[in-house]
């Protein structure tokens, strides 16, 4: 049996632990928790019960992310020299009961938006040596509306920004990676590599299946890809080669540190 936990973040631990104690495999929406200790307890119980706990970090299952991962791993354009990620939107007025705007319930913007890019960053490059960030927002609000992050990897840096703007700003998710021999950019035009003396190379990232989501996300195949991967892992009794505990804990540690400092 498999349980899919899609409750508000602050309820995840209660529901995940209950399902594991009942002997069920669990798929839980991101973030798995609001601190690394809770996450460790969930993974520990899953191991104790010989069950699987999958965290739905859906960005890893996009075609754009797959292209970037392949370029980083193969070194086709050389080493990474710099990278930047951006995830921006109007603040989520659609949320019911306002729970998303309570730090103890949601973790606020870092856990809601930046977690997507940070999870991809950690999965690509590992744990940063150190990091710093700045934040800003309107007075009178109990949360910051815009963050800039810098992650130090020694030979290169990764920067990122995330926002819940106090404005009707369209959702925007982009990244740009500078390799030794190319700049690769992902935006509304697709994933394109730019080099000297060559035509820009556009990668095929067209989704083959587009399923309506019923939420504020266009029809897409990424949730199908994600669930199919998790179910394959269960059928074949194997660990996920896409998402692992160490990476999830690293992301929790960084996000928790950000919220503690902010």
N, C-alpha and C positions, 0 to 999 in steps of 0.2 A: 504494500500500500504506500501511496505517496500523498503528502499534504503540501499544498501550495499556500504559503503564508503571505497574504497581501494586506495585512492590517496596517494601521498607522505605526510608525517606527517604534514609538515608546511601548507598544504592545508586542513587539516581535519576540522578545525573550520568553515571555510567559507562554505564548502559543507554540513557539518552536520547542521549548523544553517539554511541554505537555505532549506534543506529537511524538517526540523522540522516546519519551517514557512509555508511550503506547505502542512502541515498536514500529513506527512509520518513518520512512525516508522523508526528507523535507526539502522543498524548494522555497527559499525565502527571498522576498524582494529586497533590493538594496535600500538603505544600508542594513546589514545584518544586525547591527546594534549601534549604540551611541557612545560606546567606549570599548577598548580592547579587552578588558576583563570579561565583560558579558559575552563577547564573541568567543573568547577562549573557552568559557564554560560550556557554550553550546557545542563547539567542536569537540570538546573533551567528552561530553555525554554521547555524542554521535559515535565516537570511537569506542567508548565503553559498550555501547549497544550494538556495535558492528553495523551501523547505519550510515547512510550518506546524507550530508548536509550541503546543499548546493546554494550558492548566493547568486542571485540573478543580476549580474552586472552586464546589462544587455549591450552596452557599447562595444564589448569585445566581439560581438557576433555580427557587426556590420561589415559590409564589403569594403568600406573605406578603411576600417581598422585592419582588416586582413591584408590590404595592400601595404599599409605602413609597416605592419609586422614583418611581412616578407622582405621589404626593402631593408629594414634594420637588421634582420637575421642573416640575410644573404650578403649584405655589404655591396649590393649591385652598384650603388652610387658612392661607395666609400663610407667612411666613418661619419657618424652624426657630429656636427659641430655646434648646433644650436636647434632649439625647438620651441614652439609656442602654441598654446591651446587657448581657445576662447569659447565661453558658453554664457550667453547673455539673454535676458528676457525681461519683460515687465514682471513686477512682483505678482505672485499667483493669487489674484482676487477670487479665483474660482474655488479655493479651498473651503470646505465646510467646517464650521465651528472654530475656525482660526487656529487649530492645533499646530499647524505648520510654523506659526510665528512664535512658538514657545521653545526656547533652547532645550529645556529638559525633555520635551516631547519629540522634537524633530531634529535637533542639532543645527537648525537654521540653514542658511544658504550653503555653507561648506558641505554639509551632509546631503543637501537636496540636489544641488547643481554641480559643484566642483568635484564631488565624489566620482562622477563619470569620467572626467578627464584625468583626475589623479589615479584612479584605478588603471586606466590605460597606460599612463606614464609609468607607474610602478611595474606593470606587467611587461612593458617594453624595456625599461632601463634598470629595474631593480630599486632598491631602497636608496634614496639620496643621502649624500654625506651630511648635509644640513640644508636648512631652508629658512627663508624669512618671507614676510608678507606685509602688506599695508591694506587698510580698509577705510571706508568712509560711508556716510549716510546722513539722512536728514535728522535734525534734532527732534526729540520727542518719540522716536521709534526705539523699540527694545532690540533691534537687530541692525546689523550693518547691511548696506544695500549693494556695495561693490567691493571686490577684493582683487588685489594683484599678488601673485605668488611667484617666488623664484626658488627653484630646486637646484642645488649644486651637486653635480656628478663628477667633479674633479676636472676632467678634460672638456666638459661642456656644461651648459646650463639649460634648464627647461623653465620657461616662464608660462604663466597661465593667468587668466582673469575670469571672473564669474560675477554675475550681477542679477539682482532683482530690482530693476530700475523703477523709480517712481515716475513712470512715463509709459505710454502705450508703445513700447519698443518691440518690434517683431523678434521672435525667438531666432537666435543666431548661434550656430555651432560650427566652428572652423578650427583647422590646425595648419601649421606650416613648419616644415622640418628642413633645415639646411644641412645637406650632406656635403662631403668634400667635392663632389662633382655634379651636384644638382640641388635645386630647391624644389621641394614637392609640397604642393598646397592642396588642401581640401576645403571647398566652400560650395556655394550653390551651383557652381559650374562643374562640379565633379572633382576628381583627384587628377591633378595635372603636374607633370615633372617638367621643369625648365632647365635647359643646359645651353651653353654656347654652341653656335654653329649647327644646331639641330632644331627641327620643328618641335614645339611642345608635344609631349606625349600624354595623351589622355587615357587613363586606365578604365577598363570596363567595370563599373560598379553598379550597373543597372540591376535592380532586384528582379528576379524571375517570377516571384509570387508576391502579390500585394494584397494582404488581408486587412480588412477594416478593423480598427482597434476599439472603436466605441469611446475613446478618450481623445484628449487634445494632441493626438499624434496621427499623422497621415497613414493611410494604408501601407503596410510594410511586412516584410518576411522575417524581420530580425527576432521577433518573439517566437515564431515557429522554429527558427534555427536554434535558438537558445533551448527551448523545451525539448526539441528533438535530440540535441546533444546530451542533455541530462538523462533523458529516457534511454538513450543508447548506453550511457555509462551504467545505468541500473541493469539493463538487460544483459550486458556483458560483464557485470560485476567488476568494474574497473573505476579507478579514480579519474576525475576530469583532467585532461591535459590543457584545458583552457583557463580554468580558475582554480587556485589552490589556497589552502588555509594561510600559509605564510604571507602571501600577497594581500589577502583580505585583512589580516592582522596589521600589517605594515600601514595600510591605508587608514585603518581605525586609529592607530597610534598618531599618525600625522594629523588627522582631522581633529582628534581629541586635543592635541597640543595646540592647534590653531584656536579652538574654542576656549581653551584655558587661558591663552595669552590675550585674546581679544577683549 
